[in-house]
Every structure is written in C-alpha cells, then in structure tokens.
C-alpha cells in the first residue's frame, strides 16, 4: 500500500535516532595521543599494538585488507578527535564477533577523562546507539562530538555496531549477537586503550534500536565477557516483541523496521533469500536501502506502491524464525535493568514496552519499569535523566536494585485495542492478552530539564547523512493517514489512562 508523503514526513519526525547527550566540547589544536601512559622513566615505552591513525576521517573507516585476526575488543586503530585539559575523544576500530561467528572490524567512539583515575580504573558507560541507517556514512562515530557519561564520572564508549561504519559493509540491523557483542567489545576496547584507564565495572544504556542492543548486551554479558563486571542496563523504548503489532501507525513503523531487519540479518544468514520476500520493485528498494541512512530508508520503504513485501518476513520462513530468535526479554541476566518508556511515544508503543516488561518479569529478570508521563520518543531521555543518573549511581554504589516485577498485580482495566500477533510462534510466547499487568514507577519531570538529551539523542546533526533532510514535500494528510494517526493516538491515550489508574 502506498503511503502519502505527509505520512512519510511524520515517520521521519518520530523516527529520530537515539544518540547520547553531548558533553560540551572546547576547541583546541588536535594532538596525536600515544597508546601508553607517560611514566617519567628514561626508558622508551613499547610501541602500541594498534595504529595511531593520522589520515583522513574517510580513510579511517577503510578496514585493513587483509584484516589480521584478533581477539574480541583488541584495538585495530585509533584517531584523536578532540583533546582538552578535561577529556579526550577518539574514534576507535576494534575486533568483535558477528552473528555468524566471524571476526569483524567495528568502529566507534570513546571519551575519557585526562585526570588521574581512581584505584581500579574509571567506571565505564557503554552506549548502544539508536537507528541511524544501514550504510557506512551513517555511523555516529563519524561525528566530531564527545560522549556524555550520564553522571558516572568516567569513560564513555559507543559502538557503531557490526557493519555500520566500515566502507563497503551493511549493518546487521537488530541482530542480537552482533549488537550485544559490539557493545560489550567496546568496553574491552576501552580497557585496551591504555591512556583511557578504563576499569572492569561498567553499565550499558541505549534507546530504541539501542534499547534492543542494550538488552542484548545485558543478556549476553555473563557468557560472552565474564571478565567484565556489568552492574546494570538502562533500556529506553526498546525495539522488541517482534511477533506483534499495535495498530495501523505501529504497523507502518514496523514495516520500516522489518525491512531494515531482513536486509541486515541477510548479511549474517545466507538462508535468507531476499527474492523470497519481494518482487522486482521491492528488491530494488532493498538494494537501495543498503546505501542509505534512516530518513532515506523511510522514504524508500513507504514509497513502494503496493508495499515492499510480497511475502511478509514476519510470517514467512526462514526470516520469521530468525527475526524471532533475535528478539530480547526471554532470558534473565544477573545484572538488573531499568526499562524506560514515555507515555506519548508513537514510534515504540507504550503497549509494546509494557508487554516486554511482562515477558522480562516472567523470565525472572530484575527490572524497574519507569513510565514517563508526557514523554515521546525524542524527549524520554531528557525528561527522565535525573532518574536514570540516580539509578546508575546506585548500581556503582552497590545498592540493591528495585524490582517492579515484585509489585505486579492482575490488570484491573483493559485497553480498547489488543495487540495483533503476526503469526503463531513456538520460539516466543503468545501476546499477553487485552492488557499487560504492569506496575510502574511514574515520574513527574518537567519537560526540557536537560536540553541536550532526547529519546534518541541530541537534536544536533552529528555528521552528514545522519539527520539529513530528504526534501520530501509536505502534503495534506489523506484519509488513511489520518486514520493511522488517530488510532495511534488512541493507543497512547489508552495506555496513559491505564497506567494512571495503577
């Protein structure tokens, strides 16, 4: 079904990528940072095992060919972005392992203090970025900004994810192992950058796609990176519950996410033949998506007359089973989770996150559910920033994490719209019914408390392509688009009423 240009514009407005809030950057002459600490000894320090890159930003993303194999988290090269008296920010390229078990070069960014570290090294914040696209030019690390540490007073590191950044590659979008490994190996990379003085204690934070990436890291950390000490994970409006949708507007969002997912997952699963899911026009759109960032992908997917799929990957094998296997929330990890959701979010329905909360509780995951009245996909981080930072500080202080699962009770009210299951599934539980049983911590936070935070991140464009406008004309909403928006509004309003009655 063709979607009007105005609906495409609406989608662009609500589909902004999650990027962490930026710290203030001073302008100084760039200096090349050595890969060892200055000791005062006359003896020369050993040369770093990785390249201190002095070429162009574009050339930084050309992976060495051949790529010398390395353990996960081993640095390949680093490039200084800014260095001040307070902090240094660098691009990094490091080894990780994708969903097919292959050694891959991954790019990202790190910001670390220049002060003397505490005993045991600086605490570490690993940031899982939100949706930016599938192509190399979309990578957040190409920007010049530094990373925000969400009050932990230490090192911040953000992965671009496997396939996002290096020239000629395609991101494995919503791949649970690729995202989780990238986020965890970014911490290992930070520890391998000697001058960063990163410790082993860390936390993870991400929203939207990054919420999925953060939960993936939380679930995989104990088995994949047992030498690291994950204290807790913050997941904001995560992509999850892949077996269902929540009304017409959510269906439009899900169509874009599914198209990106099937294209990305096909890079790790050769059994996914894209020709099984699309006709010639759809296949042309899939090929185009591999070279595009988020805004253009939305236009490409929603602009195909008759719809991009001939067979929906959510209901057609093998894509269906592979996508469900990459969902989150089915297993419990020892590290606790803060699950955050805005009540006015039209990109990730509050009903979706409420159902995810129930799934996580059923799995035994210690989870505090934080509902933020009036927050949408863009503002949820800024409106809940004080609660997020307090929760993170409590994890480093060793306090017992609160668990909203202990307060769950049978639902006393129901919504007027029920989730729609895409297809029966044996690998994921069925929808939980007319309404999820959710006991939440409701925060009352004034809008705009932190102007540098948002549901997906800062509103400033960090690099070319990431927030680029597409130039699509704004036309009057058609009847179908108006109906989609109206139903989406009903969904959000119903969820708000239900949560307020708790």
JOHUMO-V226440 format. One record per residue. N is the residue number from 1. PSI is psi in degrees with one decimal (999 if undefined). BURIAL is # if it has 24 or more other C-alpha atoms within 12 Angstrom, else .. D_CENTER is the distance of its C-alpha to the mean C-alpha in whole Angstrom. Layout:
# JOHUMO-V226440
n;psi;burial;d_center
N;PSI;BURIAL;D_CENTER
N;PSI;BURIAL;D_CENTER
This chain:
# JOHUMO-V226440
n;psi;burial;d_center
1;131.3;.;29
2;139.2;.;28
3;135.4;#;26
4;156.8;#;28
5;-34.0;#;27
6;-36.2;#;26
7;-36.7;#;24
8;-44.0;#;22
9;-40.0;#;22
10;-44.1;#;21
11;-40.1;#;18
12;-38.9;#;17
13;-33.9;#;18
14;0.2;#;15
15;25.8;#;12
16;147.6;#;12
17;149.3;#;8
18;118.6;#;7
19;143.6;#;8
20;156.9;#;10
21;142.5;#;14
22;138.3;#;16
23;159.1;#;19
24;132.5;.;23
25;126.1;.;24
26;155.0;.;27
27;120.0;.;29
28;164.5;.;31
29;130.4;.;32
30;139.7;.;30
31;147.9;.;31
32;121.4;.;30
33;128.4;#;29
34;162.6;#;31
35;29.4;#;29
36;160.3;.;31
37;141.5;.;33
38;130.3;.;36
39;-14.3;.;39
40;-6.6;.;42
41;145.0;.;43
42;-18.8;.;45
43;134.1;.;44
44;136.4;.;42
45;153.8;.;38
46;150.4;.;37
47;148.5;.;35
48;153.8;.;31
49;-4.2;.;30
50;165.7;#;27
51;129.1;#;28
52;99.4;#;28
53;130.1;#;27
54;8.1;.;29
55;-162.9;.;29
56;162.3;.;27
57;-43.5;#;23
58;-43.1;.;24
59;-24.3;.;25
60;-32.9;#;23
61;7.1;#;21
62;110.3;#;24
63;135.5;#;23
64;138.4;.;27
65;112.9;.;29
66;155.9;.;29
67;115.6;.;27
68;125.1;.;28
69;147.4;.;27
70;158.1;.;25
71;156.6;.;24
72;130.6;#;20
73;-10.0;#;19
74;132.4;#;22
75;142.0;#;22
76;-46.8;#;23
77;160.1;#;24
78;153.4;#;23
79;123.9;#;24
80;133.9;#;24
81;-56.0;#;23
82;151.9;#;25
83;121.5;#;27
84;-178.3;#;28
85;-19.9;.;30
86;-38.3;.;28
87;158.9;#;25
88;139.3;#;24
89;133.4;#;21
90;151.4;#;20
91;147.4;#;19
92;149.5;#;18
93;130.9;#;19
94;167.7;#;19
95;142.9;#;19
96;-178.0;#;17
97;125.8;#;18
98;-176.7;#;16
99;-13.8;#;17
100;5.9;.;20
101;15.0;.;21
102;144.6;.;22
103;123.8;#;21
104;149.2;#;19
105;128.2;#;19
106;142.8;#;15
107;162.7;#;15
108;-162.8;#;13
109;148.4;#;15
110;140.7;#;16
111;128.6;#;18
112;149.3;#;21
113;152.0;#;24
114;-6.0;#;28
115;167.6;.;30
116;134.1;.;31
117;159.1;.;29
118;168.2;.;29
119;134.1;.;31
120;-6.1;.;28
121;169.0;#;26
122;145.0;#;23
123;155.5;#;21
124;135.4;#;17
125;118.3;#;14
126;118.5;#;11
127;129.2;#;8
128;113.9;#;4
129;155.3;#;4
130;-175.3;#;4
131;123.4;#;6
132;-18.3;#;9
133;-165.4;#;12
134;-16.6;#;13
135;160.0;#;16
136;-38.7;#;16
137;-9.9;#;17
138;-10.7;#;14
139;127.3;#;12
140;-30.1;#;12
141;-11.6;#;14
142;-16.8;#;17
143;167.4;#;17
144;-1.3;#;19
145;158.5;#;18
146;169.6;#;18
147;145.2;#;15
148;142.8;#;15
149;6.4;#;16
150;39.0;#;16
151;3.9;#;19
152;-15.1;#;20
153;49.6;#;22
154;-141.1;#;21
155;137.6;#;19
156;135.3;#;15
157;138.8;#;13
158;123.7;#;10
159;147.8;#;10
160;-9.2;#;9
161;154.6;#;9
162;130.4;#;12
163;-10.5;#;14
164;108.3;#;12
165;-64.6;#;15
166;137.1;#;18
167;134.6;#;21
168;4.0;.;22
169;170.3;#;19
170;135.0;#;16
171;136.9;#;12
172;75.1;#;12
173;127.6;#;10
174;26.1;#;9
175;116.2;#;11
176;-49.5;#;11
177;-39.4;#;13
178;-45.3;#;12
179;-49.1;#;8
180;-44.6;#;10
181;-41.8;#;13
182;-43.5;#;11
183;-41.3;#;10
184;-40.4;#;13
185;-21.2;#;15
186;-36.0;#;14
187;-43.0;#;16
188;-41.3;#;19
189;-41.1;#;19
190;-39.8;#;19
191;-25.1;#;22
192;-11.2;#;23
193;99.9;#;24
194;-41.0;#;27
195;-10.8;#;27
196;-23.1;#;24
197;45.2;#;25
198;135.4;#;22
199;-173.4;#;23
200;-13.6;#;22
201;128.7;#;21
202;164.5;#;17
203;163.7;#;14
204;143.2;#;11
205;137.2;#;8
206;158.8;#;5
207;149.2;#;5
208;-120.3;#;5
209;-39.3;#;4
210;-27.9;#;1
211;-38.8;#;5
212;-43.3;#;6
213;-39.0;#;5
214;-44.5;#;7
215;-34.5;#;9
216;-45.5;#;10
217;-41.5;#;11
218;-41.5;#;13
219;-26.1;#;15
220;-12.5;#;15
221;-45.2;#;16
222;-40.0;.;20
223;-33.7;.;21
224;-35.9;#;19
225;64.0;#;19
226;-18.5;.;22
227;-13.0;.;24
228;155.0;#;21
229;90.8;#;21
230;119.1;#;17
231;-22.1;#;19
232;163.5;#;16
233;134.0;#;12
234;123.4;#;11
235;119.2;#;9
236;125.1;#;9
237;60.8;#;10
238;150.9;#;8
239;120.9;#;8
240;-178.5;#;11
241;58.9;#;15
242;-6.6;#;16
243;10.2;#;19
244;161.8;#;20
245;168.3;#;20
246;58.3;#;21
247;171.9;#;23
248;-42.9;#;24
249;-41.7;#;21
250;-33.4;#;18
251;-39.0;#;20
252;-44.0;#;20
253;-45.1;#;16
254;-33.1;#;16
255;-42.2;#;18
256;-47.3;#;16
257;-42.2;#;13
258;-41.5;#;15
259;-45.3;#;17
260;-39.2;#;14
261;-45.2;#;13
262;-35.2;#;17
263;-46.3;#;17
264;-45.4;#;15
265;-24.2;#;16
266;-19.4;#;19
267;-18.1;#;19
268;-16.6;#;19
269;92.2;#;21
270;-16.2;.;24
271;-14.4;.;26
272;108.1;#;23
273;110.9;#;26
274;-25.4;#;24
275;-16.2;#;28
276;-10.1;.;28
277;-3.9;#;26
278;155.0;#;27
279;-167.5;.;30
280;-41.9;.;31
281;-40.6;.;29
282;-40.9;#;26
283;-37.4;#;26
284;-38.9;.;27
285;-42.0;#;24
286;-45.0;#;22
287;-39.7;#;23
288;-38.4;#;23
289;-31.3;#;19
290;-16.9;#;19
291;8.8;#;20
292;159.8;#;18
293;177.1;#;15
294;-52.7;#;13
295;-44.8;#;17
296;-32.8;#;19
297;-41.0;#;17
298;-45.6;#;18
299;-43.5;#;21
300;-47.0;#;22
301;-48.9;#;21
302;-9.2;#;22
303;-1.4;#;25
304;115.7;#;27
305;134.1;.;30
306;-3.9;.;30
307;153.4;#;26
308;-23.0;#;24
309;138.4;#;25
310;-31.6;#;29
311;119.5;#;27
312;122.6;#;24
313;-21.7;#;22
314;-16.5;#;21
315;-0.1;#;25
316;127.9;#;26
317;152.8;.;26
318;-3.9;#;25
319;-39.0;#;21
320;-52.1;#;21
321;-36.4;#;22
322;-42.4;#;19
323;-42.5;#;16
324;-34.2;#;18
325;-19.8;#;18
326;6.5;#;14
327;167.8;#;13
328;167.6;#;13
329;-0.4;#;15
330;-16.4;#;18
331;153.3;#;19
332;142.2;#;19
333;157.5;#;19
334;-24.1;#;21
335;136.0;#;18
336;164.9;#;18
337;139.3;#;15
338;112.3;#;15
339;119.0;#;13
340;135.7;#;13
341;132.6;#;14
342;143.4;#;16
343;-15.7;#;19
344;23.4;#;19
345;118.5;#;16
346;-4.1;#;17
347;-51.9;#;14
348;108.5;#;13
349;136.8;#;16
350;-30.4;#;17
351;-35.3;#;19
352;-47.0;#;16
353;-34.1;#;15
354;-41.6;#;18
355;-37.2;#;19
356;-41.8;#;16
357;-46.7;#;18
358;-42.4;#;21
359;-44.9;#;20
360;-40.8;#;18
361;-43.4;#;22
362;-31.0;.;24
363;-12.5;.;22
364;14.1;.;23
365;125.7;#;20
366;117.5;#;21
367;126.5;#;18
368;126.0;#;19
369;120.6;#;18
370;109.2;#;18
371;129.8;#;19
372;101.3;#;19
373;132.1;#;22
374;-7.2;#;22
375;139.0;#;18
376;-168.3;#;16
377;-27.3;#;13
378;-30.6;#;14
379;-3.0;#;16
380;-36.4;#;14
381;-47.4;#;13
382;-35.5;#;16
383;-19.7;#;18
384;12.8;#;17
385;-38.9;#;17
386;-41.0;#;20
387;-38.1;#;20
388;-47.8;#;16
389;-37.5;#;18
390;-39.8;.;21
391;-42.2;#;19
392;-42.5;#;18
393;-37.8;#;21
394;-32.0;.;23
395;-42.1;#;21
396;-25.5;#;22
397;-9.7;.;26
398;13.0;.;26
399;152.1;.;26
400;131.7;.;26
401;136.1;#;23
402;150.9;#;24
403;102.3;#;23
404;-19.4;#;23
405;-29.2;#;24
406;-20.0;.;27
407;5.3;.;28
408;142.1;#;27
409;159.8;.;30
410;142.4;.;31
411;135.3;.;30
412;-12.1;.;33
413;160.1;.;32
414;154.2;#;30
415;165.4;#;29
416;-8.0;.;30
417;127.1;#;28
418;151.7;#;27
419;150.0;#;24
420;118.7;#;25
421;130.4;#;24
422;-40.3;#;24
423;155.3;#;26
424;145.7;.;27
425;144.1;#;25
426;-12.3;.;26
427;-3.8;.;23
428;150.0;#;22
429;156.9;#;23
430;162.2;#;25
431;149.1;#;24
432;-1.6;#;25
433;-166.1;.;28
434;-32.3;#;28
435;145.6;#;26
436;150.7;#;24
437;101.8;#;26
438;123.8;#;24
439;122.1;#;25
440;158.4;#;23
441;112.5;#;23
442;124.4;#;23
443;142.4;#;23
444;100.0;.;25
445;131.4;#;24
446;141.0;.;25
447;141.9;#;23
448;20.2;.;22
449;-39.1;.;23
450;105.3;#;20
451;-16.3;#;20
452;12.1;#;18
453;149.5;#;15
454;173.4;#;13
455;-38.1;#;11
456;-15.4;#;9
457;-166.7;#;11
458;149.2;#;14
459;-6.3;#;16
460;139.5;#;18
461;121.0;#;17
462;-25.5;#;16
463;162.8;.;18
464;134.3;.;19
465;-33.0;#;18
466;-44.3;#;14
467;29.4;#;16
468;137.0;#;19
469;148.6;.;21
470;-13.2;.;23
471;12.0;.;26
472;134.7;.;26
473;150.0;.;29
474;118.0;.;29
475;160.5;.;31
476;142.2;.;32
477;132.8;.;30
478;174.2;.;32
479;-41.1;.;33
480;-41.5;.;30
481;-41.9;#;28
482;-39.1;.;29
483;-40.5;.;29
484;-46.3;#;26
485;-42.1;#;25
486;-43.8;.;28
487;-38.5;#;26
488;-40.9;#;23
489;-39.3;#;25
490;-42.5;#;27
491;-48.4;#;24
492;-44.9;#;22
493;-41.0;#;26
494;-41.8;#;27
495;-40.7;#;24
496;-43.9;#;25
497;-40.5;.;28
498;-42.0;#;27
499;-35.5;#;25
500;-25.4;.;28
501;-3.1;.;31
502;999;.;29
